[in-house]
Amino acid sequence: MALSVGFVTTLFLLILCFKRKLKWPTKTKNCNNVENFLKNHELLAKRYSYLQVKKMTNSFEVKLGQGGFGSVYRGVLSDGNLVAVKVLSESKGNGEDFINEVASIGKTSHVNVVSLLGFCFEGHQRALIYEFMPNGSLEKFIYNQASSSNSQLGWKKLHEIAIGIARGLEYLHIGCNTRILHFDIKPHNILLDQDFSPKISDFGLAKLFPEKRSMISMSHMIRGTPGYIAPEVYSRSFGQVSHKSDVYSYGMMILEMAGGRKNIEVEVDHTSEIYFPNWIYKKLELDDELGLHRSMSNEENEITRKMIIVGLWCIQTNPLNRPTITKALEMLEGDLSSLEIPPKPYLSSPSRFLPGDLWCRKYQSQLEIIIYRENLLLILVNLLRHHCTVYIATFSLP
């Protein structure tokens, strides 16, 4: 037994030493890649030293939030303007996240896309400096709205925000010289200014490709956040990854905005309510009261139904059946009477298909496995979040 433990310990130390030996050449190569990128691109954003970043944040005194790619701090520029400083995690050492953000929004300019004002790159120290958004992320204003009157947004404002986000996405998809796919559209990545105008942020997963191309070739690495990832990003069996993948994420997000809840929620009265798209579809199909978290006037009811119908169209499984973001914007700004109810969300075993949608039948089993895996993970996470006792279990997914 002692021999086995000693062997394992020795093996672990050898692996650790080997990894450390490889680490320095890799870091040097990655640093050179980023420096070459910065030299070859004319960036509008100003370059700051790490000392300047430390000074503007008062040694990172006020933390505004935490994301998958780093922490965000409150900063003040020399002219007195407030900024948000995102310090990228050192673990993201290949520089891809840094290059993605700088390349994708370094030359963009749109009222619904957050502005990159500056950046810092000194060895492993990397930071991005953005305009300051005083109202934070959309996320805190749409979940559990009934619990706090201070965090409620009116239905008209939610509708305006949905339209603003669509305009920002439209700009990224067709308004730039290089088409930008965001790949992580969700409430957490939508920031609100002092007037609650939305701005798309966090481009760490973004991909750029020529304007004339409608599809994008990618590695099999899955990009995005569970719950908002389009089926084709999981498996190319469902279609090619394209701007329609962002449309799927957008659709799921505006469904959450309308419902005031996440698309998967375990703390509900009935199991039929766990998956929100399925539950709300049944309400629409029966022309029933929506039964959402607060009362609505007739006008607000129309706005909400419109957002839900557009959201359901955007999360269609087949990318070909989703609208472009331009079409989704037209639907949101148009009349409710002109909108058709789409087919059911696929998780609910749809009773009808779009014309010619043999594609869905062909890949039904694969899709059900993907959705099952993703939603099982989300349900488990939610269960752990809502209960004090944490159970450690071993299980396998199909």
C-alpha positions in Angstrom: 0.0 0.0 0.0 2.8 2.4 1.0 4.6 1.6 -2.3 1.4 2.4 -4.3 1.0 5.7 -2.5 4.7 6.6 -3.1 4.4 5.7 -6.8 1.3 7.9 -7.2 3.0 10.8 -5.4 6.1 10.5 -7.5 4.1 10.3 -10.7 2.1 13.4 -9.7 5.3 15.4 -9.0 6.8 14.3 -12.3 3.7 15.5 -14.2 3.7 18.8 -12.2 7.4 19.4 -13.0 6.8 18.5 -16.7 3.9 21.0 -16.9 5.9 23.7 -15.3 8.7 23.1 -17.7 6.4 23.6 -20.6 4.7 26.6 -19.1 7.3 29.3 -19.7 7.8 28.6 -23.5 4.0 28.5 -23.9 3.5 31.8 -22.0 6.2 33.5 -24.1 4.6 32.3 -27.3 1.2 33.5 -26.2 2.5 36.9 -25.2 4.1 37.2 -28.6 0.8 36.3 -30.3 -1.0 39.0 -28.5 1.7 41.6 -29.1 1.7 40.8 -32.8 -2.1 41.2 -32.8 -1.9 44.6 -31.2 0.8 45.8 -33.7 -1.2 44.6 -36.7 -4.5 46.2 -35.7 -5.2 49.9 -35.5 -7.2 50.1 -32.3 -9.3 53.1 -31.2 -8.9 52.1 -27.6 -6.0 53.5 -25.5 -3.3 51.3 -24.1 -2.7 51.6 -20.4 0.1 50.3 -18.1 -0.8 47.9 -15.3 0.3 50.6 -12.9 -2.2 53.0 -14.4 -4.9 50.4 -14.1 -4.1 49.8 -10.5 -4.2 53.6 -9.9 -7.6 54.1 -11.6 -9.2 51.3 -9.6 -7.6 52.5 -6.3 -5.8 49.1 -6.1 -9.0 47.2 -7.2 -11.0 48.5 -4.2 -14.6 48.3 -5.5 -15.5 45.0 -7.1 -18.6 45.3 -9.4 -19.0 41.7 -10.4 -17.4 38.4 -11.5 -17.7 36.6 -14.8 -16.3 33.6 -16.5 -13.3 35.5 -17.8 -12.4 37.7 -14.8 -13.5 40.2 -12.3 -14.8 43.7 -12.9 -13.9 46.7 -10.8 -15.0 50.3 -10.6 -12.4 52.8 -11.9 -12.0 56.5 -12.4 -10.0 58.0 -15.3 -7.8 61.1 -15.0 -10.6 63.3 -16.4 -13.0 62.1 -13.7 -15.1 59.7 -15.9 -16.2 56.5 -14.3 -15.2 53.2 -16.0 -15.6 49.5 -15.5 -12.3 47.6 -15.5 -12.4 43.9 -16.3 -9.2 42.2 -15.1 -8.9 38.9 -17.1 -8.2 35.7 -15.2 -4.6 34.5 -15.5 -5.9 31.0 -16.1 -7.1 32.2 -19.5 -3.4 32.3 -20.5 -3.6 31.7 -24.2 -4.8 35.2 -24.8 -7.8 34.2 -26.9 -10.3 35.8 -24.7 -8.3 39.1 -24.7 -7.9 39.1 -28.5 -11.6 38.2 -28.9 -12.8 41.2 -26.9 -10.3 43.7 -28.3 -10.8 42.5 -31.9 -14.6 42.3 -31.8 -15.5 45.6 -30.2 -12.2 47.6 -30.6 -13.6 49.2 -33.7 -17.4 49.0 -33.1 -19.6 51.9 -32.4 -23.3 51.5 -31.6 -25.6 52.8 -28.9 -26.5 49.2 -27.9 -22.9 47.8 -27.8 -20.7 48.7 -24.8 -17.7 50.9 -25.7 -14.2 49.7 -25.2 -12.2 52.7 -24.0 -8.9 51.1 -23.2 -6.9 48.0 -22.5 -3.8 46.8 -20.6 -1.4 44.0 -21.7 1.7 43.5 -19.6 2.8 39.8 -19.6 0.1 37.9 -17.8 -1.6 41.1 -16.6 -4.5 41.9 -18.9 -7.4 44.3 -18.4 -10.1 45.8 -20.5 -11.6 49.3 -19.7 -15.2 49.9 -20.6 -17.7 52.7 -20.2 -19.4 52.5 -16.8 -23.0 51.2 -16.7 -24.6 52.5 -13.5 -27.5 50.1 -13.5 -25.5 47.0 -13.8 -26.7 43.9 -15.7 -30.2 43.1 -16.9 -30.1 39.9 -14.8 -30.9 41.6 -11.5 -34.0 43.3 -12.9 -35.8 40.3 -14.4 -35.6 37.4 -12.0 -37.8 37.3 -8.9 -39.4 40.6 -9.7 -42.2 40.1 -7.4 -39.9 40.1 -4.4 -38.7 43.6 -4.7 -40.6 46.6 -6.0 -37.3 48.5 -6.4 -36.0 46.0 -9.0 -39.1 45.9 -11.2 -39.1 47.2 -14.7 -42.4 48.0 -16.4 -43.5 45.9 -19.4 -42.9 48.8 -21.8 -39.4 49.2 -20.6 -38.7 45.5 -20.9 -40.0 45.7 -24.5 -37.8 48.7 -25.2 -34.8 46.8 -23.8 -35.6 43.7 -25.9 -35.7 46.0 -29.0 -32.5 47.7 -28.1 -30.7 44.3 -27.7 -32.0 43.2 -31.0 -30.7 46.4 -32.6 -27.3 45.8 -31.1 -27.2 42.2 -32.4 -28.3 43.4 -35.8 -25.4 45.8 -35.9 -22.9 43.0 -34.9 -24.4 40.6 -37.5 -24.7 42.9 -40.5 -23.7 46.5 -39.5 -19.9 45.9 -39.2 -17.3 45.4 -41.9 -16.6 42.0 -40.2 -19.6 40.0 -39.0 -19.4 39.3 -35.3 -21.1 36.4 -33.6 -21.3 36.9 -29.8 -22.0 33.3 -28.6 -22.9 34.3 -25.1 -26.1 36.4 -25.2 -27.8 36.2 -21.8 -29.2 38.7 -19.2 -25.9 38.8 -17.3 -24.1 40.1 -20.4 -26.6 42.9 -21.1 -25.6 46.1 -19.2 -28.0 49.0 -18.6 -27.0 52.7 -18.6 -28.5 55.5 -16.5 -31.6 55.5 -18.7 -31.9 51.7 -18.7 -30.8 51.5 -22.4 -29.2 48.1 -23.0 -25.7 47.5 -24.2 -24.3 44.1 -25.2 -21.1 43.3 -23.4 -18.6 40.4 -22.7 -17.2 39.4 -26.1 -14.8 36.8 -24.7 -16.4 34.0 -26.7 -17.0 36.1 -29.8 -16.0 35.0 -33.3 -15.4 37.2 -36.4 -15.8 36.1 -40.0 -16.2 37.8 -43.4 -19.4 39.7 -44.0 -20.3 37.7 -47.1 -20.2 34.3 -45.3 -23.4 33.2 -43.6 -21.9 30.1 -41.9 -18.9 29.8 -39.7 -16.5 26.9 -39.3 -15.6 26.1 -35.7 -13.8 23.6 -33.6 -16.0 21.2 -31.6 -15.5 23.3 -28.5 -18.9 24.3 -27.2 -19.2 28.1 -26.7 -21.8 29.7 -24.5 -23.7 29.3 -21.3 -26.0 26.2 -20.7 -29.6 27.2 -21.2 -28.8 29.6 -24.0 -26.7 27.5 -26.4 -28.3 26.6 -29.7 -28.5 22.9 -30.7 -26.2 23.3 -33.7 -23.4 24.5 -31.4 -23.6 21.2 -29.6 -23.8 19.1 -32.7 -23.5 20.0 -36.4 -26.2 17.4 -37.1 -28.7 20.1 -36.4 -27.2 22.6 -38.9 -24.3 25.0 -39.4 -23.3 27.5 -36.7 -24.2 30.9 -37.9 -25.8 34.2 -36.8 -28.9 32.2 -36.1 -27.1 30.7 -33.1 -27.1 34.1 -31.5 -30.8 34.4 -32.4 -31.5 31.3 -30.3 -29.7 32.7 -27.3 -31.6 36.0 -27.8 -34.9 34.2 -27.9 -34.3 32.3 -24.7 -33.3 35.6 -23.0 -36.5 37.5 -24.0 -38.6 34.5 -22.8 -36.9 34.9 -19.5 -37.5 38.7 -19.6 -41.2 38.1 -20.2 -41.5 35.3 -17.6 -39.5 37.0 -14.9 -37.7 33.6 -14.4 -35.0 31.4 -15.8 -36.0 28.9 -18.5 -35.3 26.0 -16.1 -36.7 26.5 -12.6 -37.2 23.8 -10.0 -38.9 25.9 -7.4 -42.3 25.8 -9.0 -45.8 24.6 -8.0 -46.2 22.0 -10.8 -43.6 19.9 -12.7 -45.2 21.2 -16.0 -43.8 24.6 -15.1 -40.1 23.5 -14.8 -39.3 24.2 -18.5 -40.7 27.7 -19.1 -40.9 27.6 -23.0 -43.0 24.5 -22.8 -45.3 25.8 -20.1 -45.9 29.2 -21.6 -46.5 27.7 -25.1 -49.4 25.7 -23.7 -50.9 29.0 -22.3 -50.6 30.6 -25.8 -52.0 27.6 -27.6 -55.1 27.5 -25.4 -55.3 31.4 -25.6 -55.3 31.2 -21.8 -54.2 33.9 -19.2 -50.5 34.0 -19.1 -50.4 33.7 -15.4 -47.1 35.5 -15.0 -45.7 37.1 -11.9 -47.8 40.3 -11.9 -50.9 41.9 -13.3 -51.1 43.5 -16.7 -53.2 46.0 -18.6 -54.5 45.0 -22.0 -51.6 46.9 -23.7 -49.1 45.2 -21.4 -50.6 41.8 -22.1 -50.1 42.4 -25.9 -46.5 43.4 -25.3 -45.8 40.3 -23.3 -47.5 38.0 -25.7 -45.5 39.5 -28.5 -42.2 39.0 -26.7 -43.1 35.4 -25.9 -44.2 34.6 -29.5 -41.0 36.1 -30.9 -38.9 34.3 -28.3 -40.5 31.0 -29.2 -39.8 31.5 -32.9 -36.1 32.4 -32.1 -35.6 29.1 -30.2 -36.8 26.8 -33.0 -34.5 23.8 -33.2 -33.8 24.0 -36.9 -31.8 27.2 -37.5 -33.5 27.6 -40.9 -36.8 28.0 -39.1 -35.6 30.8 -36.8 -35.9 34.4 -38.0 -32.9 36.6 -38.5 -32.3 39.1 -35.8 -33.6 41.8 -38.3 -36.8 39.8 -38.8 -37.2 39.3 -35.0 -36.8 43.1 -34.6 -39.6 43.7 -37.1 -41.8 41.2 -35.3 -41.2 43.0 -31.9 -42.0 46.4 -33.4 -45.0 45.2 -35.4 -48.6 44.3 -34.4 -49.4 41.2 -32.3 -52.2 40.3 -34.8 -49.6 39.7 -37.5 -47.7 37.1 -35.6 -48.3 33.4 -35.9 -47.8 31.0 -33.0 -44.7 28.8 -33.8 -44.4 25.1 -33.3 -43.9 23.8 -29.8 -40.5 23.9 -28.1 -38.9 20.6 -29.0 -38.5 19.4 -25.5 -42.2 19.0 -25.3 -42.4 16.4 -28.1 -44.1 18.7 -30.7 -47.5 17.7 -32.0 -46.8 19.5 -35.3 -43.8 20.4 -37.5 -43.1 23.2 -39.9 -43.6 22.3 -43.6 -40.8 20.0 -44.8 -39.4 19.6 -41.3 -38.5 15.9 -41.7 -35.1 17.2 -40.5 -36.5 17.4 -36.9 -37.8 13.9 -37.0 -34.5 12.5 -38.3 -32.5 14.0 -35.5 -35.1 13.8 -32.7 -33.3 11.3 -30.6 -30.0 13.2 -30.7 -31.8 16.4 -29.9 -33.6 14.9 -26.9 -30.3 13.7 -25.5 -28.7 17.1 -25.9 -31.6 18.9 -24.2 -31.9 16.2 -21.5 -28.2 16.6 -20.7 -28.3 20.4 -20.6 -31.5 20.6 -18.6 -30.6 17.9 -16.2 -27.4 19.8 -15.4 -29.4 23.0 -14.9 -31.9 21.3 -12.7 -29.1 19.8 -10.5 -27.5 23.2 -10.2 -30.7 24.8 -9.2 -31.5 22.1 -6.6 -28.1 22.6 -5.0 -28.6 26.4 -5.0 -31.9 26.1 -3.2 -31.1 23.5 -0.6 -28.5 23.7 2.2 -27.6 20.0 2.2 -25.3 19.2 -0.7 -25.3 15.5 -1.8 -22.3 14.1 -3.7 -23.5 11.6 -6.3 -21.9 9.7 -9.2 -24.1 9.4 -12.3 -23.7 9.1 -16.0 -25.6 10.9 -18.8 -26.7 9.1 -21.9 
